[in-house]
């Protein structure tokens, strides 16, 4: 396989390959490696699927699935990263998966508990549109941004200075429409 996307940052690295696999190296204090294991690997691990390191149970979230885009807040200079992946589904659209640090709800999963393995976000394509891109920012003060084919931006996570664009400064643990962008 050939690397098609590389994200590097504070003590870690993510690589997306043309076969749809995601690999992680380095820091994983909040489960950034996506295999539900917070120990640092000596080499790379396959995110969302790890058949070798069974100390916390087999993770097979991405087995047989193809990732087309990754996002991570790993570029910032601290140790609290969160991540996202867009995975092709059987309908020909993209499913959003998130994992890692989640103190501000930046995973968009409806709570603030960190997760060490990817979890699919329920997404109403009829109401919100099909997901076409995703970005993560911030480290400690993380936020996630999703763009849909309706031309709308949805955001969640830290919002202390109103950076989510939703008209207030309240952190959001579920995706909200960025009204400032409409």
C-alpha positions, -999 to +999 in steps of 0.1 A: +000+000+000+010+036-006+005+065+019-021+090+006-023+112+037+000+119+066-008+139+098+020+145+122+021+164+154+030+164+191+045+130+197+023+111+172+016+104+135-014+091+115-010+077+080-039+068+056-030+043+029-046+038-005-061+005+007-082+024+032-061+015+063-052+040+090-020+035+110-009+054+142+025+058+159+033+075+191+015+091+220-019+076+230-028+090+265-065+092+256-067+063+232-056+081+201-043+049+186-078+037+181-073+002+194-085+008+230-050+007+244-033+037+261+002+022+261+027+036+236+034+012+208+070+006+196+058+007+160+027+015+142-007+001+149-037-003+126-064+021+138-098+006+145-085-030+139-058-047+158-055-085+158-022-087+176-025-066+208-053-083+227-046-069+262-079-050+263-099-072+238-099-073+201-109-041+183-123-047+148-143-016+141-126-009+107-121-046+096-132-048+060-139-011+057-122+016+036-112+050+050-110+079+026-102+108+049-086+113+083-085+143+106-067+148+139-060+176+164-025+160+168-008+191+152-011+211+184+015+211+212-003+192+239-013+156+247-051+156+244-059+147+209-090+136+192-095+121+157-120+114+130-122+092+099-146+091+070-154+055+060-171+044+028-204+026+035-226+003+014-248+032+003-219+049-014-218+077+011-194+083+040-198+074+077-181+096+104-162+078+132-145+097+161-122+086+190-097+100+215-099+128+240-134+142+246-135+165+276-155+192+257-177+169+236-154+172+205-162+136+195-198+146+188-211+114+206-235+132+230-212+130+261-178+140+273-162+105+279-130+098+260-130+067+238-100+046+228-116+030+197-135+046+168-173+050+172-197+058+144-217+090+146-254+087+138-260+111+110-293+120+093-283+125+057-319+134+047-319+163+071-283+173+073-269+162+039-241+137+031-208+142+048-181+153+024-152+164+047-141+166+083-115+186+103-104+184+139-086+212+158-073+221+192-058+194+214-069+204+249-097+227+236-108+204+208-135+210+182-146+190+152-161+204+120-181+185+093-190+198+059-220+183+040-231+183+004-258+208+013-230+233+019-236+233+057-210+231+084-217+212+116-196+217+147-191+203+182-166+206+211-150+235+228-168+268+223-154+291+249-148+320+225-177+311+201-154+293+176-181+268+167-201+296+150-234+286+166-243+319+182-232+312+218-201+302+239-215+269+253-195+237+246-214+212+225-212+174+227-234+169+197-230+184+162-248+217+158-253+238+126-227+266+124-253+294+118-226+320+114-216+303+082-250+300+066 
